[in-house]
Amino acid sequence: MLKRGSLRYDTLDVGIRGGRALASALALSVFFVVPAVPGAASGAGPGGSVKSRPVSMQQELAALLRDLTAAASSADRASARWMGLRLREMEVQAAEEEARRAFETRVRQAYIAGPGRAIEFLLSSADLHEFAARLPYASGSLAIGRIDAAEVSARRREVREVLHNAENAQRTLAAAEIRLAGLRAVIERRLAEAEVAAGSDERAIALVNEGRKRYAGTLDRVAGATRTIRRQRGEALFAAAAPFLGPRGDCSVPKGLRSTGDRISGGASWYGDAFRGKPTASGAIFWSNRYTVAHRTLPFGLFLLIRFRGTCVVSFLNDRGPYVDGRILDLSYASAQAVGLSGVHDVSATLLVRAR
């Protein structure tokens, strides 16, 4: 069982963009070494083996690129699932804490009121009319006396289930990252070996270059598809969060959100039009008039109630940064303007999640 806060936030940037690929090392070996087989330089005739091998190489390459595309999509899905479960973990833990506090309050109320006092209150009625008038008040006290811990128990079970799922998702993602990174090294090594083996053989060199071009083209296409998926996902997250965002004159938590009980504080900066229209780390497009914020490690989807000199704003966490020592948050221009932040100053922030 994972302890709270034990999951890592700072995962590698998964997907094909980093050049990570899942493919058979044997297929790579066949594809990149075949061009240097004896006879390749002589241009064997139609009946020779050399003429039939390029077809096989093309088949191997096609299979490799299909595997590579599928691997990139799988890694991206694993990353999104892990991030979502990390956020869900924080939500259910906040709900459990709220249920526990409510339970303790009811216990104290039951202890103070006591069923005996409620019964005594009823029996002291002068007549049936007074008894009937007192009954609703006494019933409330009697109900308090029958409290149980069902909700608290249910919340705790939910926390355990989410932690278990998050742990499995983290393992899946970690395995995908390790395998993709390792096979990327295999690809680069095979390319280098094939180039060396080709020597001055122009045909072999051409095949290696063709392989490089097709491989690079696939990387670009899959990277574009991954970016599109992330952008759609990120924009959908922001659209759902938008109704909760903006200045909070009384620094209260918006209805529909709840505090996790966690607070962070430290230096904060802001960023604006220089990044306008560019994708954030979550995939959503950055617009300086949106109430958003960046943090290095916290999961995307969190809401932050940011306080600066008695003024507050609720911002949506959907980007990474700032990468400067001594700073913990990077606010969008709109978020900074809402609290009057210019330059770098210390702020505090309460972590908020949806009250589900």
Beta strands, then each sheet from edge to edge (+ up, - down):
strand 1: 246-248
strand 2: 257-271
strand 3: 292-294
strand 4: 303-308
strand 5: 311-319
strand 6: 327-332
strand 7: 345-354
sheet 1: 1+ 5- 3- 6+ 2+ 7- 4+
end
